[in-house]
Amino acid sequence: MHQANAHVIAKREDPKETFTHKVAKFQGLIKGKVQDAKTGEGVSGVSVTVKGSAKGTTSDGQGNFALQAKIGDVLVVSSIGYRTNEVKVIGNAPIDIRLSATEDQLEEVIVVGYGTQKKSEVTSAVASVKEKDFNQGGMRNPMDLVQGKVAGLNVTRTQGSNPNAGSDIQLRGMASMKGGNSPLIVIDGIPGGNLDLIKQGDIESIDVLKDGSAAAIYGTRGNGGVILVTTKKGKSGEPRFEYYTYGQHESVAKKPSMLNAQQFRDYVVKGQNKPDLDLGASTDLYDELINKGNFSTFHNFVASGGGDKSNYRASINYENAEGIAKQNGRQQFGGRVNFSQTGLKDRLTFSGNIAANFNKADLLGGKPEYFEQAIQRNPTAPLYNPDGSFYQTQGYNNFNPLDRMANRVDQRNQETFSGDARMKLKIIEPLSISAFGSYLRNNWNDRQYRSIKDWDQRQNSEYQGMGYAWKRNELNWSKTFETTIDYNQTFNEKHNITGLLGYSFQYNGYERFEMSNNGFTTDAFQDWDMGSGTALTNTKLPRPSMGSFKEDNKLIAFFGRVNYNYDQKYFVSAILRREGSSRFGANHKWGNFPAISAGWTITNEDFFSNKELVNNLKLRVGYGVTGNQGFPNYNSLILLGTGGVYPQDGIYYQTYGPTQNPNPDLKWEQKAELNIGLDFGLWNNRLTGSLDVYNRKTKDLLYQYKAQQPAYVSTNIWYNVGEVSNKGVELQLSGVPIQKEDFKWTVDFAGSYQKNKLVTMSNDIFKSNWMTFGGLPSPGNLGDAIRLEEGGEIGSFYGKRYAGLNDAGEWLFYKADGSKATIADINDNDRAYIGNGVPKFNASLGNRFAYKGFDLTVFFRGKFKYDILNTADMFFGNQKWLPNNVFESAFTKHADLKQDPQYSDYYLENGSFVKLDNITLGYNFKLKTDYIKSLYVYATGRNIATMTKYTGIDPELQDTGFEAGIDSRSFYPRTRSWTIGLNVGF
């Protein structure tokens, strides 16, 4: 980053003149010229004002200016992209002013795989979000910090702000049917890093490797892209303390429109003359499930410092996250320590990170099926019996969630640890070697218990009025060792070559143990005395269970990268990774993943003359091949499993036999991607941005196909068949419409278009015409909502076409020939593609207004051109759902419908939306004290308003995977949150 100080050169006519004589000569018109401190070129459009007055002007195309001023006045000189400078008028001589860049974007450091590059040197599609640009407010997941900030990166929380639910992350659309589609997360160099280990205030930047030419350095894990998270490190200087904290409250953003007790009596009990359905009470189960007094808090205290040769940073954090639902929370605490030291005459650097997180989650409340009960439960039914026990309604699919929350336990205790160390030795000036090792361990214990008072354990159930317990212990670990050789040399001041050679070894493992028992005659010990359950000896009770499992896999790679830079004009980068994985078949253990990319900075050419308008113009072209090994272990091998038992000498022996068909030819999916990009900066970088167009083809898709028996021993086999195509356009813009002495307005835009298509899914051996997804719930046996076939788009709804209702209120649908028919006369040939649930366009618009110490952020986010299947309205908006409760729409919009629910385009709605997603108002206090160096206070509102035609609760649904666009009957409430935060530097 260019950090040169501003220079002011005043040309004096005669150094021997007295100040009095200069006043006499002064005519009141001051002339001058503003130049770039680095290039010496005149800077146009610079604001030059007299401090404390309304006098002002701007510099012309050559940087010249003139304005009226008197001796002693102070000129305030400011421009987009430059540091504001103040110059005192000491005479009428012409003034030369040289401004230095506040932040040279082209010098900004971008983290790429196994290293960093200046932004000006990057030739691939890489996006970087720094801390100052993160979303504000209380975040449940670190990826929420960049939601909507990166074109093509889709971050969706399908369960809203549930503190125990994660985020679905997808980059540039679907690329696999059975393999993983999520990006690889790399935290401080640890591939597969755990996001629980990083907290707000600890993150320096999040960099996204979007295209194949950037992600190829990660080989078989790069198909979904790569997200690189860099944590903050200590800096030289005096010791520093920081404290980050916030408090957050949430409220329900939109409640379902089910009938309340009075409406139920009006529409159903009286309207349909069904007095037996009036159970005498007036209740709101939805309201009973809401934790109205929720308040979440977060604290992170940091100590950092260092000298010329070493630095450190240590943080400790605590978070109490309460969900909008009762008994739905997460308490966690942890910390992070990193250090770095350089010695041996600055040739050896040793650094390391240690991080840990301990959390306890209450998983009992907040279950989506509880809120489905809140919609369909008879609102005239009491919640409790007169004796204080829970009242149970007997309708279809009914249970009382309050009973379960009172009489059950569902908890998780989790411990996550990460440690890494790196040594880097400079052998000679251009050549260095480094070694990196890391260990990641994630252990969690789940426990469930159902009391003898629970309805499902009642006396006349199979559990005979006794308790049930279940426990599971799980452990994930990952060990990584990598060594690299780096080369960096410049020849003749114009030719720069950097090189990287590396070796990587990663070993991943997983263990699980679980057991259950029942027949507990007391709740005193819950699940902490599993042996006391009488089901061990009472064969009339459900059988106890016990199981254990272990699996592992290894990944070995050799990789290299060469970058060439000629005179900051021409850039070339080439990558080759050769990688082997134990998951693949014996005939395909190893694969090659090449990439090449190039860039041309047109504005650095001598012939480019319009630099006053276009400051930066760079063309990028990249092509890369990545892989996908995101499928279960051992699927290329024969696996043995238990069968029956056979007697021998009165003893019954367990038998084993093959449970899986082997495939020695099983290999990774392979994605080839072409990306063409253009980076630009206009009007002295007042507007900067990038435009990327990509075309991806993923072949050898991993999928389970039906295997003929015989000769195969099992019904399914994993095989590489098929191809997916992804095409898209991404646009990222940053602009500064207004910049004055005390006021600045910046705008950021991110937009993307994508189209995902299944090219083929068959070969000479395995044939498949189509696949179906999105099974609809009972009752009705309505089948799957989504169909995917060769040549079709991913996420396409396939079903009946609504043609109206007949006089009896029965469904009419179009047949293939265009005629209308009732459901009895509709067959498979009459179904058609009726919509698509994957958004074609994603966009966000951020505005930041800064005035003196105040700043205001207003952030909009939207998705466009896609359909939503309103499953809730399909069932609950139908009077046939009675005697369970229904939506008000069953008696208004759908009042004429008298037949059971049917899946058709009648229930497809336009899902496009725009959210006012984030409003943050903050203030930076300027304190004159030696103890507090910075104090920033902010207030944030999230999910403030949603503009949409969709009639359901929230149009932002799961749009990753193959079931995009289906709004389920069960759900977690979407919330509007309000946060007050404080960041202090001591």
N, C-alpha and C positions, 0 to 999 in steps of 0.2 A: 504494500500500500504506500502510495506516495505521501510522504510526511514533511516535505520541504516547507519551511516557514515562508510567510508572505514577506515580500521585500518592497520597500517604498523608497524611491530615489527622487529627491527634490533637487532640481537644477538651479543653483544660485547664480545670479548675474554677476555679483561682486562680493566676495566674502568680507571685504573691508567696509561695506556699507553698514551704516548703523540701522538699528531697528526703526528709529524715528524716520529716517529717510525713506525706508521701504513703505511705511505707512503713507507717506506723502505721495509716493509713486503709485500706490495701489488704486486701481480703477474699478474693482468690484467684480470683474469677470475672471473666473478661474478656469484654466484649460488644463487638460491632461490626457493621458492614455493609459488604458488598462491592458496588461499583457499576462499571458499564462507564464507562471514562474518556471515551468519545465521546458516549454517549447519556445517561449519568447514571442509567440504570435499574439496579435491583438484579439481581445475577447469582446464580442458584440453582445448587446442586450444587458450589460451590467447596470444595475441600479446604483446611482450615486446620489445620495441625499444629504442635506445639511441636518445634522442631528438636532432634534428638538424643534424642528420647523417643518413646514410643508414644502419647502424648496427641494427640487430634485430633478434628475434627468437620467437618461440611459445612454450608454456608449453606442457609437455607430458601428458599421460593419468592420472598421479597422481598429475599434477599441477606443476611439477618440471621444471626448466629452467636453462640455463647457457648461458652467452654471454660475449664478451670482452667489458670492460669499464674501465674508470679510475676514480679516486676520483674526485668528483665535477660534474661528468656527471649526467644528469637527465634521469631516465628511465620512459618511457610512457607506462603504463600498461592498455590495453583495451580489451574488449571482448563483444560479443553480449549479451545484457540483463544486463550488469553491467555498473556502472559508471566508466568512464576513470579516472585513478589516476596517479599522478606523484610522483616519489620517487627519492630522491637525494642519490647518492652513497657516503658513508662516510667511507668506508673501504672494505676489502675483505671478511668480515664475511657473512655467508648465510643470506639471507633476506626472512622473511616471510611476504607476502602481502595478506591482506584480502580485497576482493572486495564486495561491497554491490550492490544489484540489483537496476537498474535505475527505473524499473517499473515491479514489480512482477505481472504478468498478472493474476495469480490465486488469488491475493488479490484485484484485480480490483472490484469495486462495480458496480453491475448490478441492474437497477431499474426493479422491477417486480410489479405485481398488489398489491397495498396497502402496499408497503414496498420495501426494498432493500435486496440483498443477495451478498455475495462474489461470484465471478465467480467460485471458487473452490467448492461451495456448490450448484450450480444450477443443477437441475436434469431434466429440461425441455429444449425444443428447444427455446432458447432465444438468440437474436443477439443484440449487443450494438455497436453503432457508436459514438465515441467521437468527439468533435469539431475539433481536430487536423487532423481527417481523413475525414472531410466533403469535398465535391466537392467545388472547388474554382470558382470564377467568379460571375457575377450578376445573381441571382436566382429569378425567378418569384414566386416560391412557396417553402416553407421550405422543402417539400419532395424532391425537386430537389437536396438538399444537400446530400441525401443518394441514389440517383438514381444509380443503379448498384452496390451498396456497400453491400447489404444484399442478400444472396442467397435465392431465392424464392419470393422476394419482387419485384413486377413489378410496376414501376412508369413510366407512359407514358403521354406526353403532345400531345394530338391528334391535337391541333391547334398550335403546335410549341411554339414560344415565344410570342404569343398573350398575352399582359399584362392583358387582361380581361377574359382569359380562365383558367380553373383549370387543375389539373392533375388527371388522372385516376389511382387509386391505387388498386392493387389486390395482395393478398398473397396466394400462393400455389394454384392458379387456381380457376375455377368456383366452387361454392358450392350451388348455388340456381338458380332457374329459374325466379321467380318474387320477391323474397326477396332481401335484400341488399347483395352485394358481397364485399363492401369496408371494410377495417379494422376499428375498433373503434379507434378514436383519443382521447387520454387522455393527457391533458396539465396540468402539476403540480397538478395532482389529479382530474381535472375537466373532467368527461366523456363527450364526444361530444364537446371538446374544438374547438375553431375557429382558424384556421391556420393563418388568417389575423393578429392575435394579436402577433405573434412572428416573429422576424426579425433576419437577420444575425448579429452576435455578441452577441445576447441574449440567444443563445441555448447552454447548457452544453453538452447534449447528447440526442440521439434518440435511444430508446430501442424497440425492436420488439419481441412480444410474438407470436411465430409462431405456436405452436402446441396446441392441446386441453388441455393437462395437465397444460399448463401455462395460457391459456386464460379462463379456466373454472371459474376462480374467478370473471369474468364479465358476466357469465350466458348467458342470451338471446341475448347479443350483441357481443358474442365472436366468432361466426362462421367464420367471415372473418379475424380473428386474431385481435391483439391489438397493437397499436403504442403508446408508452409512450414518450412524449416530456418533458424534464426537462430543465427549464431555469436557467440561472446563478444566484447565490446569492452573497451577500456581504461577505467579509472575514475580519477577524480581522487584524489590522495593520494600518499603516498610510493611510489617505485618498488617493484615486487613481482616476484618470480620464482616460478615454479611448475614442478614436475617430475612427470610422470605416467609410470609404467612398470609393466609386468607381464611375467611369464613363464608360459607355458602348455604343458601336456603333455596329449596325448589318447590314449585307448585305445579299442579296438573295443567298442561297447556290446553287440552281439549278432552272432554268427557264424552263417552258414548251416549247415544240418544235412546237408551232403553226406557221403557215405561216406568214412571214412579208409581207408588202405591195407589194414588188417587186416579191416575190415568188407567192403571190396570183395572181398577174397579169400574171406571166409566166405559172403557173399550171392551173389556172381557166379561167381568162379572155381571154387569148390568147389560152391556151392549149385546152380549151373546147369551145372556140368561144362564150363567154358570155359577150359581151361588156357592157350590162346593169349592171353588177355587179361591174364595175369600177366606184366608186363614186367620184373619182378625188383627193382624199387626200392620205397621207401616215402617218398613226398614229400607236401608240403603246399604247393601253389602259392599258396593264399590267404595263408599265413603268410609266404611269400617276398615277397609284394607289399607287406606292411605295414612301414611305417617305425616300428619299435618305439621308437627313440630320438628321436622327434620332440620338438622344443622350440621354441616360438615366442616371440619377444620383441617388445616395443613400448616406444618411448621418445618422449616429447613434452616439450620444454622450452620454457617460455613466459616472456617478459618483458613487463611491462605497467606502465602508470602514466599520469600526466597531471596537469593543473592545472585551474583554473576554466574555461579557454577551450579547452583541447585535451587529447586523450588518444591513447594508442596501445596496441597489443597485437601482439606478434610471437611466432610459435611456429615451431619446427623439429622435425620428427619423423622417426623411422626405425622400420621394421617388417620383421621377418623371420618370415614365416608359413610354417610347415612343415605339410604335410598328413599325414594318417594313412597315405597311400600314398607309396611311394618315388618319387623324381624328380617330386614334385608340390609345388612351393613357389612363393613369391612374395616378392621383396624389393622394398621401396619406401622412398623417402625424399622429403620435401617440406617445405613450410612455408607459412605464412600470415601476412600483415601487414595490419593495418587501422589507420586513423588517423581522427581527426576534429578539426576546429578551427572555433571560432566567433569572429566578429569583427564589425566595423562596428556597434559598440554592440549586439551580440548579435542582429543582424539576418541575418547571412550565416553559413551553416554549410557547410563543405566536408568531405566524408568519402570514403574509398575503401578498397577491399580488393584485395589481390593474393594469389593462391594458386597453388601449383604442386605437382605430384606426378609422380615418375618411378618407374616400376616395371618389374621384369624378372620374367617368369613362366616357370616350367618347366611346359609343358603335356604333356610326354611321359608321365609316370606319372599314375595316378589316373583313367584312362579307364574308364568303366563297363563297356566290353566286356572289359577285362582281368579284372575280377572275375567276369564271366560265365564266362570260361575257367577261373578258379580253382574254380568249382563243377563244371563238366562234364569237366574234364581227368581222365583215368585216374590215380588216385593211386599206382598201381604203376609208372607211367612215370617214368624218370629225367628230370631237368631238363637234364643235360649228357651229351654223348657222351664216350667215353674220351679223345678227343683235345682235349677242352675246348670243342668247338663245342656249340651248343644242340640238344637232342633235340627232334624235331618229331613229335607224334602225328598220325595220319592220319585221325582220325574226322571226322564232319560238323562243319563250322564250327569247326575246330580251328586254333589257332596258339599259339606259345609267347610269352607277354608278356615274359619275361625277355630273349628274343632282340631284341624290338623296343626295349626300354629300353636295351639295350647297344649297339645298332647304328643308332639313329635320333636325330635332333635335332628337337625341336618346341618353339620358344620364341617369346615375345612381348616386345618392348620397347615401352613406352608412355610417352608424355609428355603430361601434361594441364596446361593453364594457364587461369587465370581472372583477369580484371581488371575492376574496375568503379569508377566514381566518381559521386558525387552532390553537387549544389549545391542548397541550399535558401535562399531569400531571403524574409524576412518583409517584405512590402510595407507593410501596416498591421497593427495588432495582431491582427485576426481573419483576415487573408488572407496566404497565402504561396504561392510558386511554386517548383517544383523541377524539375531536369533530371537524368536518370539515363542513363548509358551503360555498356555492358558488352561484353566480348569473351571468348568461351569457345572454346578450341581443344583438340582431342583428336586426337593422332596416334599411331598404333601400327604397328609393323613386325613381321610374322609371318614366321618362317623354318622350313622343314622340310628335312630331309635324310635319305635312306636309304643306308646304307653298302653297299659291294660285298659285305660279309659278311652282310647282312640276308637272311633266308630268301626274302622276296618278290623279291629281286634275283638269286636263284641262277642258275647257268649255264644251266639248261634252262628258264628263264622267258623271257618276252618281253623282259626287260631284259638278258639274255645275260651275267649276272654283273657288271654295271656299276651305278654309283650313280645316284640320282635326287635332284633338288633343286627346291624350290618357294619362291617369295617373294611376299609381298604387302605393299604399303604402303597404309594407309588414313588419311584425314584427315577429321575432322568439325569444323565451326566454326559459331559462332552469334554474330551481332552484334545488339545490342539498343539501341534508344534510346527513352526514354520521358520525357514531361514531364507534370507534373500541377499543378493549382491546388487548394489546400486552403483551406477556410473553416471557422472554428470561432467561434461567438458564443453567448453566453448572454444572454437577455432576462428582466428582472424576476426574476432568480434562480431561475426555474423552467423556462423554455423554453430548451433548448440545441439548436442546429442545427449540424451539421457537414456539409460538402459536399466533393465531389471531382469534378474534371473532368480527363480525361487523354487523351493520345494515345500510341500505342505502335506501334513499327515493329520487326520482327524479321526478319532474313535468315539463313537456314540453308543450309549447303552441305555437300556430301560428295564426296570424290574417292577413287579407288581405282586402283591399278596392280598387276598381278600377272603372273608368268611362271613357267614351269617348263622344265626341260631334263633329259635323262638321257644315259646313255652316258659317265659319268665313270669313267675307268680308274684313278683314285686317289682316296682319301678325304682327301688332304692339304689340299685347299682347301675341301672341303665345298661350301656354296652361295655362297662368296665369289668364285667365278670361273665365272659361269654360261656364259660363252662357250666354255669348254673342253669342254663336253659334246658328245660325238660324234654325238648324235642330230640335230644341225643338218645333218649331211651323210650320215648312215647311215639310209637310208629303211627298213631292216629293224627299227629300234628304234621304240618308241612316239613319236608326233610331239610335239615341243616345243609349248608354248602361250604365248600372250601376250595380254593384254587390259587395257583401261583403261575407266574409267567416271567420269562426273561428273553430279551432279544438284543442284538447289537449289530453294528455295521461299521465298516472302515472306508475311508476315502483317502486316496493318495494322489498327489498331483505334482507335476513339473510344469512350470510356467515361465513365460518371458514376455517382456514388452520393450519396444524401442520407440522413442519419440525423437523426431528431427524437427528443428526450427531454424528456418533461414531468414534472418534479418527481420523477425517479427512480421513476416509477410506470408510465408508458406510453412505449413505444418503437416507432418505426417506421423501417424501412430500405427504400430502393428503389434498384435498380440497373438500368442499361441499358448494354449494350455492343453496339456495331455493329462488326462485324469482317469483313474481306475476306481471302481466302486464294487464293494462286495455284494451289492444288491442285484447286480446284473448277471446274466447267464455266463456259463463257462466259455462260450464262444465270443462274448462281447464284454469282457471285463474293462477294456480300455477304449477311450474315445478321444478325438482331437477337436479342439474348439478354437478356430482361428478368427481373427478380426482385423480389419484395416479401416482406417479413417483418415481424412485429410481436411485441412482448412486453409482458406485463402482470405487474408485480411486485406480487402480491396482498398480501404482508406489509407493504408500504409504505402501504397504505390505512388511513385512520383507523378504519374499521369493523373491521379485523382486530385481534382482542384476544388471541389465543392465542400471543403471541410468545415466551412462555417455553418452549413446546413446539416451535413452528415458527418458526425464525429467518428463513428465506428460502423463499419459494414464488413461482415465476415460471413463467408459461405462455408458450410460444413457438409461433408458427405461421409457416411459411415456404413459399413457392412460387417455383420458379426454373426457367429454361430454360437448358440448356447444350448444347454441341455436341461433335462428335468428328470430327477430321480425321486420325485416326491410320491412314492408309492410304498406299500408295506415291505418289510424285509422278507427275505427267503422265498419270494414268489417265483424264482427260477428253479427252485429245488424241490425234491420230494420231501414232504413233511409227514411225520407219523402222528397219529392220534389214537385215543383209546376207542376200543370197540366193546364187544360183549365180554363175558367171562366164561371160562370153561372149567369143569370140575376135574380134579385128578387126586385120587386117594382121599376124597372127602374135602379137599381144599379147592376153593374157587380162585383161579388165576386170571388177572387182567390181560386182555389181548390188545394188541396194537396193529395198526394197519395204515396204509397210505391214505392221506386225506386231501392231497393236492397233486395236480398234474405238473410235472416239471417242464420247464422250457429253457433249454441251454442257450437259445438264441435271443432271450429277452434282453433288451437294451434300453437306453435312455431315449426319451423323446428329444427331438432335435429341431430347434427353431432357427431359421435363417431370417435375418431382418435387415432391411435397407432403410436408412434414415437420411433425409436431406434437410438441412437446417440453415437458417439465416439469423445471425445476430446483428443487431443494429442499435445505434445511438444517434439521436437527432437533436438539433438545436442546443448544442453544448451539453449533451446528455440530459436535456430536459425530458426527453422521451426515450426510453430504452426498452428493448424487448428481444424476443426470439420467436421464430416461427419454425415448426418442425412438421414434416410430412413423413409418415412411415408406412411400410408394407412388410408384414410379418407372415411367414408361413411355417407352421409347426407340423412336422410329419412324424411318422412312427409313433402315433398316439398310443399310450398305454390304456388297455381296456380289458375287462373280463368278458370272454366270449363263452358261449355254450359249447361244450365239448361232447363229441359223440361217444356213447358208451355201448359196447366196447369200441375201440381199443383203449380209450382213456378210462382211468379208474375213478375220476371225479367228474362232476357235472360242469365245472368251469375251468378255464385256463387263462392265464394272463398272456397277452400277445401284443405286438406292435403293429397296429393297423390304423390307417386313416390319416387325415390331414385337416388342419384348421387354418383359416386365413383371417388375419386382422389387419385392417387398414384404418388410418386415422390422421387427423390434423390437430396440432396443438399450438396455441398462441399464448405467450406470456408477455405482459406489458407493465411497465412502471413509468409513471409520469409525475411531473410537478407542475400543475397548472398555475399555481400562484406561489411566489416567494417574495415576501417583504422583509423589512427589518425585524418585525416581531411576529410575523404570521407566515405560516407555510402550509400548503395543502398538497399532499401526495396521494396518488391514485395507483392502485395495483389491480391488474386484471389477469385472470387465468381462465382459459377456455379450451375445450377439446371436443372433437367429433370422433366417433368410432363406429366401425361396422365389423361385426364378427360373424363368420360364416363357416359352416362345416363343409369342407370340400368333398371329402370321401370318408367312408368308414368301413369299407370292405376291401378284400383282396382275393387272390385265387383260392385261399384256404378257408377264410372266415367271411361269411356274408351276413350283412345286417341291413335291413331296409330303413329302419328308424329306431330311435330310442325315445322313451317317454319319461317325463319328470313331473313333479308337483302333484303327488297323489292327494286328492281331496278327501276331507274327513267324512265319517259317517254322520247321519244315516244317508242312504240313497245309493251307495255303491257307484259314485259318479265318475270314478276312474281318475286318470291323470290329466292335468290341465295343459301341459306343455309337450310339444312333440318336436324332435330334432331329426331331420333327415338330410341326406346328401344334397348339397346345393342350397340348403336352407339356412336362415339366420338363427343364431343362438338366442334362446328366450322366446320363441314363437308360441303363442297360445293356439291351440288346435281344438275346435269344438263345434257346437251347433250354432246356427245363425238364427237369431230371434226374428220372428215374423208377426208377433202380436199375441193376443189372447182371444179365445172364442167367447161366445156368450155365457158359457158355463165357467169362465175364469180359468180355462185350461190352456197350457202352453201351445203355441203354434211355432213351428220352425220351418225354415226353407229346406227343401230337398235339393239335390244336385241339379235337377232340371228347372229349378226356380219356382216350383209349386209349393204350397203350404201344406203342412201335415201336423198331426198331433204327435206326441212323443212315441206312441205305440208304432207309428209308421216310419220313424227315423232310424236309419242304420248307419254303419260306419262310412259308407260311400257318400253320405250326405254331409259329413263333417268337413270343415275347411280351416285354413289358417285365418284367424280372426283378430290378431293383434300381436304385439311384442312387448315384453316387460323390461327390456334393457334400454336405459336412456341413451339416445343418440348423441345428445349434447350435454355437457357439464360446463358450468361457468361460475365464476365468483368475481366480485367487485369489492375491493377494500378502499376506504377513504380514511385518511388520517389528517386531522387538522391540529396544528400546533400554534398556540398563541402564548408568547412569553413562557411561563412555567406550565401552562395547561396543554393537554393533548386530548383529542377526541377521536376515537376510532369507530367507524360505522362499516360493518362488513355484511355484504349480501352474498348468498350462495344459492344456486339453483340447478335443477336437472330438467331436461326437456325432451319432448317427443318420445313418450313411452306410455304404455297402458298398465293399469292396475286391475287385477281381479279382486273385487271386493267380496271376499269369502264371507265376511261377517254379515254383510247385507244379504247375501244369498240365502243364508240360513235364518238369521234373526229378523230379517225384513220380510218374513213369510208367516202368515197366521197358522200354517201347519206346524210351526214349532211349538205352539201352545200344547199343553198347559204351562210349559216353561215360559219365562218372560221373553218378550220380543222388542225390537226397535219400534219407535213411533211410526217409522216408514211403513210397517206392515199394515197400518190402518190409514195411511195417507197416500204416499207414492205408489205403494203396491197393494192398495185396498182391493182391487178387482181380481188379484191373483188368488185362486182357490186350490192350487195343486202343489204337490211336493216340490222342493227345490230342484232345479235343473241347471247344469253348467252350460252357459252359452255366452255370446257377446253382449247379452242384456246386462250382465254384471261387470263388463269391462268399462273402465272409466279413464279419462285423460289424467295421467299422473303428473304432468308438468307442474313445477312449483318454483317459487322464489321465496327464500327465507331471509328475513332480517335476522341474521344468525348471531351477531355479536355487536354490542355497543359498549364501549369502554371509555370512561372519562377519568383522566388521571391528572395529577399535579406533582411537579418536581419542586420541592422546597429548596430554596437557597439559604442555607444556614451558616452563620458566621461562628462556627465553633470548631475546636480541634478534635472533638470527640465523634461527631456525626458528619461524615463526608457527603452522604447522599441520603435523601429521604423521598420516596415516591409512594404516593397513595393513589389507589384507583378503585373504581366501582364498575362492575361488569354485569350486563344482562345478556343472557344467551337464549336463543330460540325465541325471540321476542314476538315475531309475527310470521305467519305463513300465508302467502298469496297463491291460491290454487283453486281449481274447480273440483278437485277430488272431495267426495263427501265423507270419506272415512276419517279416522283419527289423525293420521299423518301420512303424507304421500312419500316420505323418504323411507323406503323399504330395502330389504336385501336386494341388491342388484349385482352381486357377485355370485358365482356358481351358475347352475342351470335352472334354478327355480326363481329367477328374478321376477318381480312384479306381482307376487301372490301375497295379498294381505290376509294373514291368518285370523281365524276366529279368536284364538288366544293371543295375548299380547302383554307387554310391559308398558305402563303409562309413559307417554312422552311428556317431558317436563319443560318448564320455563325456569331458569335458574338466575339467582341474583347473588353476586359476589362482591365482597369488600376485601381488598388486599393491601398489603404493605410490604415494600422492599426497602431495607435500610442497609446502608454501608457505614461501618465504623472505622 
